[in-house]
Amino acid sequence: MAVLCASGVLAQDAEPPRLKLARISSPIRIDGDLTDPGWQEATVVETFYEIMPGDNVTPPVRTTARIGYDDRFFYASFWCEEPDVRKIRAPYVDRDGITDQQDYVGILLDVENQHRAAIDFWIGPQGIQADSVFNEGSFNEDFGPDYFWNSAGRIDASSWSVEVAIPLSSLRYPDKDPQDWALMLYRVYPREFNRQFFNVRVPRGTSCFLCQSATLTGITGLPRGAHLVVAPYAAGESTKTYPGAAGYSGDGLVTKGKVGLDAKWLPNANTIVDATINPDFSQIESDVAQIGVNERFALFYPEKRPFFLEHVELFQTPIQAVYTRTITSPLWGGRVTGRSGQTSYTLLATEDRGGGTVVIPGPVFSDLAPQDFQSFVGIARLRQDLGRSFGGLLATGRAIEGGGYNAVGGADFQWRPNDADVVTGQYLYSFTRNPDRPELSPVWLGQRLSGFGWTASWNHSTRHWDWFLEYDDFAPGFRTDEGFVPEAGYRQETWSAGYRMFPAGFFSRLRLLTGGNDATDRDGSLISRRAFPGLNFSGKGGLSGEIDYNFEALRIGDRTLRYDRLVWTLGLSPSRRLPAVGFAGNLGDQPDVVNVRVGHGGRLLVTALVRPTDHLGLDVRAERRWLDESVTGRSGRLFTADVARVKATYVFDARMLVRIIGQYVETRRDPSLWVQPVPRREGSFAGSALFSYKVNWQTVLFIGYGDDRTLQETGELTRADRQFFLKVSYAFQR
């Protein structure tokens, strides 16, 4: 995302601009044509600054934006000069498929004008949409939330243009009159450099990005009426499981259908009510596979399900105490989100039918157990704004059918004393009774646990210098069943420091850095340690990357493993037909966490996006991890793990696409080098095909097919199951 790269441009004395937002009375039709009479009444924004790689300098091409509103919509248009339209990177992509390797414009809109979070609307030259929520506190962009809005684009002989109409009901503005909103308009221009132009100056090294926003004034007479969206759906699935696969019984064929309903009601400007009955939380695209062999802790996968994503920034706290993917199969759900003055809150309740797994944390390893039980879940969050700072309260709870519970509560804060420093912290305490289910996990014996977890950090950033300090302390009995905290029973210090330079020439930014962490258990014994020097850089051809050399140590049982390795990430954007190439990995000594030894090996990840045409995209991902060891006088390859994934997407227009995915996962081992029995070979193949038609993000038609196969030790891929599925959903709005 463009704004994430903008951490950094020379501090300016000028205050961010104040713009009076024009009220438009003449018609505007969203078709990419900027000659509508309404645009003549709009507020004009012609001054833009190149904030990357330039330092708030005049951009090489002109951009003109116009903004306004009426009783129903917030409007924006962009006219973008382009000397050579053949160089425009404007492929047809799925919704939320825009990347920084493409031409696009954006609108960062904070209707609360609190500089905590903003909705980010992206629009490509073809009118393709992407939207997300940018969280100032975590400097993170979440593409899970979706909004209703209209856009259109047009490419001409020497320019391109877009028009946007965002329903006021999508903006969740406060209940006051007049309104003042915070706004950033920007343009991404990927050529020899990935250039970024903003309508405001952005000081390099500032600790608050959204604080640089322009202020929109004079917004009056906004509607106060209720808004309702009801989206019923119907879905059907036919699954055939084959002999030998898990879950096979009878002839293995199961055909089922279900219906459900999602509803969103805004009774007033300050309150949002979400409800769902028998929601369809199936994912239309599978998660990208991650290599789990030789890992100490559970792997994290992002949330993609709409019900949990209203004001998602409220759930994002220093300790990840809310991770809604722990709610695996809700029967129903309800949620209220609102704001009163400077106080924001959300309350969520649901009944989870179970499935999936539960993370059991530990100081050196985490474990997983089947979530084979029903439970009731509740989450409550309150945040009080205090100028540029805030304080908050969080409580979560899960009551397990048949006995067992987990309850977590505590407070957090963020303090911004100036433009250079941010101090954050959180303290939580948990009370847990494990279920009495030893058949699911040997540690689930009905016992009671309790404990605290807390973290505090200080981030300092100026034009050239930056540093970061953090301290974490988690008691052995701390649990958060609604969160993602795979480690408990440890203390850890983390630090980093860097010096930034902005040369002219091939490199546009260089950062010399160092950092590390030191983790110990409760009696002070080492768990892990890491220290590294490194270099971070960006430059021509969309170049970005970092190279570190790590000095590491890890204690398992009574043994301490010490190892050094080179770690790197590298990204390039060579051309419009090859817009993205990435390399990541490490090479050197590696810890063998199962057999408690040190070997030599590495990890290599290669990604690429190839666009043979503007309608077809080929997304390729290949990863390999390997480890060589010497044991009792012989050397050999302990394991080789591979993931290969190809996604081919043909996008007909902004609404319709066809997508095919093939994903292969394989791990090969030498059992003679392991201290415990392991299979010589295991893996799987998953293939899928999807037809998608989207009028908007909730009015959709999906038709798909999936085929899963299991790799045998002989090398044969035997069929595990295949699925056909259909889903239809329609959003009614009032």
C-alpha positions in Angstrom: 0.0 0.0 0.0 1.3 3.4 -1.0 1.0 5.1 2.4 3.0 2.4 4.2 6.0 3.4 2.2 5.6 7.1 3.0 7.2 6.9 6.4 9.5 9.5 5.6 9.8 12.9 4.1 11.3 16.2 5.3 9.5 17.9 8.1 7.8 21.1 6.9 6.8 24.2 8.8 3.5 24.6 6.8 0.4 23.3 8.5 -1.8 20.7 6.6 -4.3 22.5 4.3 -7.9 23.2 5.2 -10.4 22.8 2.3 -14.0 23.8 2.2 -15.9 20.8 0.8 -18.3 22.0 -1.9 -21.9 21.0 -1.9 -22.9 19.8 -5.4 -26.4 20.4 -6.8 -25.8 19.5 -10.5 -25.9 15.9 -11.7 -22.8 13.6 -11.8 -22.8 10.3 -13.7 -20.1 7.8 -12.7 -18.8 6.8 -16.1 -15.2 8.2 -16.2 -16.3 11.3 -18.2 -15.3 14.5 -16.2 -17.5 16.8 -18.3 -20.6 16.5 -16.0 -21.8 19.9 -14.7 -21.5 18.8 -11.1 -17.7 18.8 -11.3 -17.7 22.5 -12.1 -19.1 23.1 -8.6 -16.6 20.8 -6.8 -13.6 21.8 -4.7 -10.5 21.6 -6.9 -7.2 20.2 -5.6 -4.3 20.8 -8.0 -1.3 20.9 -5.7 0.4 17.5 -5.2 3.8 16.7 -3.8 6.1 13.7 -4.7 6.8 12.2 -1.3 8.7 9.2 -2.6 11.4 9.0 -3.8 11.3 12.8 -3.9 11.2 14.9 -0.8 8.0 16.8 -1.1 9.0 18.0 -4.6 6.9 18.9 -7.6 5.8 15.6 -9.4 6.9 15.0 -13.0 3.3 14.7 -14.2 0.2 16.7 -13.2 -2.8 15.5 -11.2 -6.0 17.3 -10.6 -8.6 16.1 -8.2 -12.1 17.4 -7.5 -14.2 16.6 -4.4 -17.7 17.4 -3.2 -20.9 16.0 -1.7 -24.7 16.1 -1.9 -27.5 14.5 0.2 -26.4 11.0 -0.8 -22.8 10.7 -1.8 -19.2 11.9 -1.3 -17.8 12.5 -4.8 -14.2 12.5 -6.0 -12.6 12.6 -9.4 -9.0 12.5 -10.6 -7.5 13.7 -13.9 -4.0 12.1 -14.3 -1.6 13.4 -17.0 0.3 10.6 -18.8 2.9 11.5 -21.5 3.0 7.9 -22.8 -0.2 6.0 -22.3 1.5 2.8 -23.5 3.4 2.8 -20.1 0.2 2.9 -18.0 0.0 -0.2 -15.8 -3.8 -0.8 -15.8 -4.5 -4.5 -15.8 -8.0 -5.9 -15.2 -7.9 -7.4 -11.7 -10.4 -8.7 -9.1 -11.8 -6.4 -6.5 -9.0 -5.6 -3.9 -6.5 -6.9 -6.5 -4.7 -3.5 -7.1 -1.1 -3.4 -6.0 1.7 -0.8 -5.8 3.1 -2.1 -9.1 0.0 -0.6 -10.9 -1.1 2.9 -11.7 -3.9 4.0 -9.3 -5.3 6.9 -7.3 -6.5 6.8 -3.7 -8.7 8.5 -1.1 -7.8 8.2 2.6 -10.8 9.4 4.4 -11.1 9.8 8.2 -14.6 11.0 8.9 -14.0 11.2 12.6 -10.9 13.4 12.1 -9.2 11.7 15.0 -6.1 10.4 13.0 -6.6 6.9 14.5 -7.8 5.1 11.3 -9.0 5.9 7.8 -10.9 4.1 5.0 -8.6 3.8 2.0 -10.3 3.7 -1.4 -8.1 2.7 -4.4 -9.2 3.1 -8.0 -7.3 2.0 -11.1 -7.6 3.5 -14.6 -10.1 0.8 -15.6 -12.3 1.8 -12.6 -11.3 -1.4 -10.6 -11.9 -1.0 -6.9 -9.9 -1.8 -3.7 -10.7 -0.7 -0.2 -9.2 -1.2 3.2 -8.8 0.2 6.7 -5.5 1.9 7.5 -4.7 1.7 11.3 -2.4 4.5 12.5 -1.5 2.7 15.7 -0.2 -0.5 14.1 0.7 1.2 10.7 -1.1 -1.7 9.2 -3.6 -1.9 6.3 -6.4 -4.5 6.5 -8.1 -5.4 3.2 -10.7 -7.6 4.9 -13.4 -4.8 5.3 -15.5 -4.0 2.3 -17.7 -1.0 1.5 -20.5 -0.2 -1.0 -19.3 2.5 -3.5 -19.2 3.2 -7.3 -16.3 4.0 -9.5 -15.4 4.2 -13.2 -12.3 5.0 -15.2 -11.3 6.1 -18.7 -7.9 6.1 -20.6 -7.5 8.9 -23.2 -4.7 9.8 -25.6 -2.6 11.7 -23.0 -4.2 11.1 -19.7 -6.5 8.9 -17.7 -9.3 9.8 -15.3 -11.6 8.2 -12.7 -14.8 9.1 -10.9 -16.0 7.9 -7.5 -19.3 8.2 -5.6 -19.2 6.9 -2.1 -22.6 6.6 -0.4 -22.7 8.6 2.8 -24.2 5.5 4.5 -20.8 3.7 4.0 -18.8 6.4 5.8 -20.0 6.0 9.5 -19.6 9.7 10.2 -20.3 11.1 13.7 -23.6 12.7 14.7 -22.8 16.4 14.6 -23.3 19.4 12.4 -21.2 20.9 10.9 -18.7 18.0 10.2 -15.0 18.2 9.6 -13.2 15.3 8.0 -9.6 14.4 7.5 -8.5 13.6 3.9 -5.5 12.5 1.9 -5.6 12.2 -1.9 -2.8 10.4 -3.7 -1.5 8.9 -6.9 0.9 6.0 -7.4 3.0 6.3 -10.6 5.2 3.2 -11.1 7.9 3.9 -13.8 11.6 3.9 -13.3 10.8 4.5 -9.6 7.7 3.7 -7.7 6.6 7.4 -7.3 4.0 8.5 -4.9 2.2 11.9 -5.1 0.1 13.3 -2.2 -2.0 16.4 -1.8 -0.3 17.1 1.5 3.4 17.2 2.6 4.4 14.1 4.6 7.5 14.8 6.9 10.2 12.1 6.7 10.5 10.3 10.0 7.1 11.5 11.4 5.5 9.1 13.9 2.0 10.0 12.8 1.1 9.6 9.2 -2.6 10.5 9.3 -1.8 13.7 11.3 -0.6 15.2 8.0 -4.1 14.9 6.4 -5.9 18.0 5.0 -9.0 19.0 6.9 -12.4 19.2 5.0 -14.7 21.9 6.5 -18.2 23.2 5.9 -19.9 19.8 5.7 -23.4 20.3 6.8 -26.9 18.8 6.5 -25.8 15.2 6.2 -28.7 12.6 6.4 -29.5 11.2 9.8 -31.9 8.5 8.7 -31.4 4.8 9.4 -29.7 2.6 6.8 -30.3 -1.2 6.4 -28.5 -3.8 4.4 -29.9 -7.4 4.3 -28.0 -10.0 2.4 -29.6 -13.5 2.2 -27.6 -16.2 0.6 -28.1 -19.8 -0.6 -25.2 -22.2 -1.0 -24.9 -25.8 -2.1 -22.1 -28.3 -2.1 -21.5 -31.8 -3.3 -18.4 -33.5 -1.8 -17.2 -37.0 -2.6 -14.6 -38.5 -0.3 -12.6 -41.5 -1.6 -11.6 -44.7 0.3 -8.5 -44.2 2.4 -9.1 -40.5 3.0 -10.0 -39.1 6.4 -13.7 -38.9 7.0 -14.6 -41.6 4.4 -17.8 -43.5 5.1 -20.5 -45.2 3.1 -20.1 -44.3 -0.6 -18.3 -41.1 0.4 -20.8 -38.8 -1.3 -22.3 -35.9 0.7 -24.6 -33.3 -0.9 -25.9 -30.5 1.2 -27.3 -27.0 1.0 -27.8 -24.2 3.4 -29.3 -20.8 3.5 -28.5 -17.9 5.8 -28.7 -14.2 6.3 -26.3 -11.3 7.1 -27.8 -7.9 8.1 -26.3 -4.5 8.9 -28.4 -1.8 10.4 -27.3 1.8 11.1 -30.1 3.2 13.3 -28.1 6.5 13.5 -24.8 7.9 12.6 -23.1 6.7 15.8 -24.3 3.1 15.9 -23.9 0.0 13.7 -25.7 -3.3 14.4 -24.5 -6.5 12.7 -26.3 -9.8 12.8 -25.9 -13.1 11.1 -27.8 -16.4 11.1 -26.1 -19.6 9.8 -23.4 -17.5 8.1 -21.5 -18.9 5.2 -17.9 -18.5 6.3 -16.5 -20.7 3.6 -13.6 -19.2 1.8 -13.8 -18.8 -1.9 -10.0 -18.9 -2.2 -7.8 -21.3 0.0 -5.1 -19.9 2.2 -1.6 -19.9 0.7 0.2 -23.0 2.1 3.0 -22.4 4.6 5.7 -24.9 5.4 5.1 -26.1 9.0 8.0 -28.6 9.3 10.7 -27.7 11.8 8.6 -24.8 13.2 8.3 -24.2 16.9 5.0 -22.2 17.0 1.6 -22.2 15.3 1.3 -20.5 11.9 -0.8 -17.3 11.6 -3.5 -16.9 8.8 -5.3 -13.6 8.3 -9.1 -13.1 8.8 -11.1 -12.7 5.6 -14.7 -13.1 6.8 -16.9 -9.9 6.6 -18.9 -10.3 9.8 -15.8 -9.7 12.0 -14.4 -6.8 10.0 -16.6 -3.8 11.0 -14.2 -1.3 12.6 -11.6 -4.0 12.7 -9.0 -1.5 14.0 -10.7 -1.6 17.4 -9.6 -5.3 17.8 -6.0 -4.5 16.9 -4.1 -4.1 20.2 -0.4 -4.6 21.2 -1.2 -8.1 22.4 -3.2 -10.0 19.7 -5.9 -11.0 22.2 -8.5 -11.0 19.4 -8.0 -13.4 16.5 -11.5 -14.1 15.2 -10.4 -17.1 13.1 -10.6 -19.0 16.5 -14.4 -18.8 15.9 -14.6 -21.5 13.3 -18.3 -22.3 12.6 -20.8 -19.8 14.1 -24.5 -20.8 14.2 -25.4 -17.2 14.8 -23.7 -13.9 15.6 -24.5 -10.4 16.8 -22.5 -7.3 17.2 -23.0 -3.6 18.1 -20.3 -1.0 17.2 -20.6 2.6 18.1 -19.1 5.9 19.2 -20.2 8.4 21.8 -18.1 11.6 21.9 -14.5 10.5 22.2 -15.4 6.9 23.2 -15.6 4.0 20.7 -16.9 0.5 21.5 -17.8 -2.8 20.1 -19.6 -5.8 21.6 -19.7 -9.2 19.8 -21.4 -12.5 20.8 -21.7 -15.7 18.9 -22.3 -19.5 19.2 -19.4 -21.5 17.8 -20.2 -25.1 16.6 -16.5 -26.0 16.8 -14.1 -27.4 14.3 -10.5 -26.4 13.6 -7.9 -26.4 16.2 -6.9 -24.6 19.5 -3.4 -23.3 20.1 -1.9 -24.5 23.4 1.0 -22.0 24.1 4.4 -22.7 25.7 7.7 -21.0 26.2 9.6 -23.0 23.5 6.9 -24.8 21.5 3.2 -24.4 21.0 0.9 -27.3 20.4 -2.5 -27.8 18.7 -5.6 -29.7 19.8 -8.9 -30.3 17.9 -11.7 -27.9 18.8 -14.2 -30.7 18.9 -16.8 -29.0 21.1 -19.4 -26.3 21.0 -18.9 -23.0 22.8 -20.3 -19.5 23.3 -18.0 -16.5 22.7 -18.1 -12.9 23.7 -15.8 -10.0 22.9 -16.0 -6.4 24.3 -13.8 -3.5 23.4 -13.8 0.2 24.5 -11.4 2.9 23.5 -11.2 6.4 24.8 -9.5 9.1 22.7 -7.3 11.5 24.6 -6.1 14.0 22.0 -3.6 12.2 19.8 -3.3 9.5 22.4 -5.8 6.9 23.7 -6.6 4.3 26.4 -8.7 1.2 26.0 -10.3 -1.8 27.8 -10.7 -5.3 26.3 -12.5 -8.4 27.6 -13.0 -11.7 25.9 -14.7 -14.9 27.0 -15.4 -18.4 25.8 -17.7 -20.9 27.7 -17.3 -24.5 26.5 -20.2 -26.9 26.4 -19.6 -29.7 28.8 -17.2 -27.7 31.0 -14.3 -25.3 30.5 -13.9 -21.6 30.0 -11.4 -18.9 29.2 -11.8 -15.2 30.3 -9.4 -12.4 29.5 -9.5 -8.8 30.5 -7.2 -5.8 30.7 -6.2 -2.3 29.5 -4.0 -0.8 26.9 -2.8 2.6 25.8 -1.0 4.6 23.2 0.8 7.9 24.1 2.1 10.3 21.5 4.0 13.1 23.3 5.4 14.6 20.1 5.9 13.9 16.4 8.9 11.6 17.0 7.8 9.3 19.8 5.0 6.7 20.3 4.7 4.7 23.6 2.3 1.8 23.7 1.4 -0.8 26.3 -1.1 -3.4 27.3 -1.8 -5.6 30.4 -4.1 -8.6 30.4 -5.0 -11.2 33.0 -6.7 -14.5 32.1 -8.7 -17.2 34.0 -8.9 -20.6 32.3 -10.4 -24.0 33.0 -9.3 -26.5 30.5 -12.0 -28.9 29.2 -11.8 -32.4 30.6 -10.9 -34.0 27.2 -7.7 -35.9 27.4 -8.6 -37.7 24.2 -8.2 -34.4 22.4 -5.1 -33.2 24.3 -3.1 -34.8 27.2 -3.0 -31.4 28.9 -6.8 -31.0 28.9 -7.6 -32.5 32.3 -10.1 -30.0 33.6 -7.5 -28.1 35.6 -7.6 -24.3 36.3 -5.0 -21.9 35.1 -4.5 -18.1 35.5 -1.8 -15.6 34.7 -0.9 -12.3 33.2 0.6 -11.0 30.0 1.9 -7.5 29.4 3.9 -5.6 26.8 5.3 -2.1 26.5 7.2 -0.5 23.7 8.8 2.8 22.6 9.2 3.8 19.0 11.3 6.9 18.1 11.6 8.2 14.6 13.1 11.3 13.0 14.3 12.2 9.5 17.5 10.1 9.8 17.4 8.2 13.1 15.0 5.7 14.5 14.9 3.2 17.3 12.5 0.7 18.9 12.4 -0.9 22.3 9.9 -3.5 23.6 9.5 -5.6 26.7 7.1 -8.6 26.9 6.3 -10.7 30.0 3.8 -13.6 29.8 3.1 -16.0 32.8 2.9 -19.7 32.1 -0.8 -19.8 33.0 -1.8 -17.0 30.5 -4.2 -18.1 27.8 -6.3 -16.2 25.3 -8.5 -18.7 23.4 -10.0 -15.8 21.3 -6.5 -14.5 20.4 -3.3 -15.6 18.8 -0.6 -15.8 21.5 1.3 -19.0 20.8 4.0 -18.3 23.5 3.6 -18.2 27.3 5.9 -18.5 30.2 8.6 -16.2 29.0 10.1 -12.7 29.2 11.6 -11.0 26.1 13.4 -7.8 25.3 13.4 -6.6 21.6 15.3 -3.7 20.2 16.3 -2.1 16.8 17.9 1.0 15.6 18.5 2.5 12.2 20.0 5.4 10.2 18.3 6.5 7.0 19.9 8.1 4.0 18.3 9.4 0.8 20.9 9.4 -2.0 20.3 10.5 -5.6 20.8 7.9 -8.3 20.0 4.1 -8.4 19.1 3.9 -4.7 16.5 6.3 -3.4 16.7 5.2 0.2 19.3 3.3 2.3 18.9 2.4 6.0 21.7 0.9 8.1 20.1 -1.0 10.9 20.8 -3.4 13.8 18.5 -5.2 16.3 17.7 -8.3 18.1 15.8 -10.0 20.9 16.5 -12.0 24.0 13.9 -14.3 25.5 14.2 -16.2 28.8 11.9 -18.4 30.8 10.6 -17.5 34.3 13.8 -18.5 36.1 16.0 -16.5 33.7 17.3 -19.4 31.6 17.8 -18.7 27.9 15.0 -19.6 25.5 16.2 -17.8 22.4 18.5 -14.9 21.4 19.1 -13.1 18.1 21.3 -10.1 17.1 21.9 -8.8 13.6 23.4 -6.0 11.5 21.5 -5.2 8.3 20.9 -3.0 5.3 17.4 -1.9 4.1 17.1 -0.3 0.7 14.8 0.9 -2.2 15.6 2.1 -5.7 14.9 2.0 -9.4 12.8 -0.7 -11.0 10.6 -0.9 -7.9 13.5 -2.3 -6.0 13.0 -2.8 -2.3 14.6 -5.2 0.2 16.7 -6.0 3.2 19.8 -8.1 4.0 20.6 -9.1 7.6 23.2 -11.4 9.1 21.8 -13.2 12.2 23.6 -14.5 15.2 21.1 -16.7 17.0 20.8 -19.1 19.9 17.9 -21.4 21.0 17.6 -23.6 24.1 15.6 -26.8 23.9 15.6 -28.9 27.1 19.1 -28.8 28.5 20.8 -28.0 25.1 21.6 -24.7 23.6 21.8 -24.5 19.8 23.9 -21.7 18.4 23.8 -20.8 14.7 24.5 -18.0 12.2 22.7 -17.3 8.9 22.2 -14.8 6.2 18.6 -13.6 5.8 17.2 -11.5 2.9 14.1 -10.2 1.1 14.2 -8.6 -2.3 11.4 -7.2 -4.5 11.4 -5.8 -8.1 8.9 -4.4 -10.5 10.6 -4.7 -13.9 7.8 -3.9 -16.3 4.0 -3.9 -16.9 4.1 -7.5 -18.2 6.3 -8.6 -15.3 5.1 -6.2 -12.6 6.3 -8.1 -9.5 9.2 -10.5 -8.7 10.2 -11.4 -5.2 13.0 -13.3 -3.5 13.2 -14.1 0.2 15.0 -16.7 2.3 18.0 -17.5 4.5 21.1 -19.6 4.2 23.5 -21.0 6.8 23.2 -22.9 10.1 19.7 -24.0 11.0 18.3 -25.3 14.2 16.8 -28.8 14.1 14.1 -28.2 16.7 12.8 -31.9 16.7 16.1 -33.7 17.0 17.8 -30.9 18.9 20.8 -30.4 16.7 22.3 -27.8 14.4 22.5 -28.5 10.7 23.2 -26.5 7.6 20.5 -25.5 5.2 18.2 -22.7 4.2 14.9 -21.4 2.9 14.2 -20.0 -0.6 11.0 -18.3 -1.6 10.4 -17.0 -5.2 7.3 -15.2 -6.2 6.3 -13.6 -9.5 3.3 -12.0 -11.2 3.2 -12.3 -15.0 0.7 -10.6 -17.1 0.7 -11.9 -20.7 -2.3 -9.6 -21.4 -4.1 -6.9 -19.4 -6.9 -9.5 -18.7 -4.7 -12.5 -17.6 -2.6 -12.7 -14.5 -0.3 -15.6 -13.6 0.6 -15.6 -9.9 3.5 -18.0 -9.2 4.9 -19.0 -5.8 7.6 -21.6 -5.1 9.2 -22.2 -1.7 11.8 -24.7 -0.6 13.2 -25.4 2.9 16.0 -27.9 3.5 18.4 -29.1 6.3 21.5 -31.2 6.0 23.1 -32.9 9.1 25.8 -35.2 10.2 24.8 -38.0 12.6 27.0 -40.8 14.0 29.6 -40.5 11.3 27.2 -40.1 8.3 25.9 -37.1 6.5 22.6 -36.6 4.8 19.6 -34.5 4.0 17.3 -34.5 7.1 14.4 -33.1 5.1 13.4 -31.1 2.0 10.0 -29.3 2.1 8.5 -27.7 -1.0 5.4 -25.6 -1.8 4.5 -24.8 -5.4 1.4 -22.7 -6.2 0.2 -21.3 -9.5 -2.9 -19.0 -9.7 -4.2 -18.1 -13.2 -6.9 -15.4 -13.2 -8.7 -14.1 -16.3 -10.7 -11.0 -15.5 -13.3 -10.1 -18.2 -14.3 -6.8 -16.6 -14.7 -5.2 -13.2 -17.4 -7.8 -12.3 -16.6 -11.1 -13.9 -13.6 -13.5 -13.7 -12.5 -17.1 -14.0 -9.7 -18.4 -11.7 -7.7 -21.7 -11.6 -5.4 -22.6 -8.7 -3.0 -25.5 -8.4 -1.0 -26.0 -5.2 1.4 -28.8 -4.4 3.0 -29.5 -1.0 5.7 -32.1 -0.4 8.1 -33.0 2.4 10.8 -35.7 1.9 12.8 -37.0 4.9 15.6 -39.5 5.7 14.1 -41.4 8.6 17.5 -42.8 9.6 18.5 -39.2 10.7 15.5 -38.7 12.9 15.3 -39.7 16.6 11.7 -40.7 16.2 9.7 -42.5 13.5 8.7 -40.2 10.6 7.3 -40.9 7.1 9.8 -40.8 4.3 7.5 -38.8 2.1 4.2 -36.9 2.5 2.3 -34.2 0.8 -0.8 -33.1 -1.1 -2.1 -31.5 -4.1 -5.1 -29.1 -4.2 -6.7 -27.8 -7.4 -9.6 -25.5 -7.8 -11.6 -23.6 -10.5 -13.9 -20.7 -9.9 -16.3 -18.6 -11.9 -17.1 -15.3 -10.1 -19.6 -12.6 -10.8 -19.8 -9.6 -8.4 -22.2 -6.7 -8.7 -20.7 -5.5 -5.4 -19.0 -7.3 -2.5 -22.2 -8.8 -1.2 -24.2 -9.4 -4.4 -22.3 -12.3 -5.8 -22.5 -15.5 -7.8 -19.8 -18.2 -7.3 -19.6 -21.5 -9.1 -16.6 -23.7 -8.3 -14.9 -27.1 -8.3 -12.1 -28.4 -6.1 -9.9 -31.5 -6.2 -7.7 -32.7 -3.3 -5.1 -35.4 -3.5 -2.8 -37.0 -1.0 0.8 -37.9 -1.7 1.8 -41.5 -0.8 5.3 -42.6 0.2 5.5 -44.3 -3.2 5.1 -41.0 -4.9 1.6 -41.6 -6.1 -1.1 -38.9 -5.7 -4.3 -40.6 -4.6 -7.6 -38.8 -4.7 -8.8 -37.7 -1.3 -12.0 -35.7 -2.3 -13.6 -33.5 -4.8 -16.2 -30.8 -4.4 -18.6 -28.8 -6.5 -20.1 -25.7 -4.9 -22.5 -22.9 -5.7 -23.2 -19.7 -3.8 -25.6 -16.9 -4.6 -26.0 -13.8 -2.4 -27.9 -10.5 -2.9 -27.7 -7.3 -0.9 -30.9 -5.4 -0.4 -30.3 -1.8 0.8 -32.7 0.8 2.2 
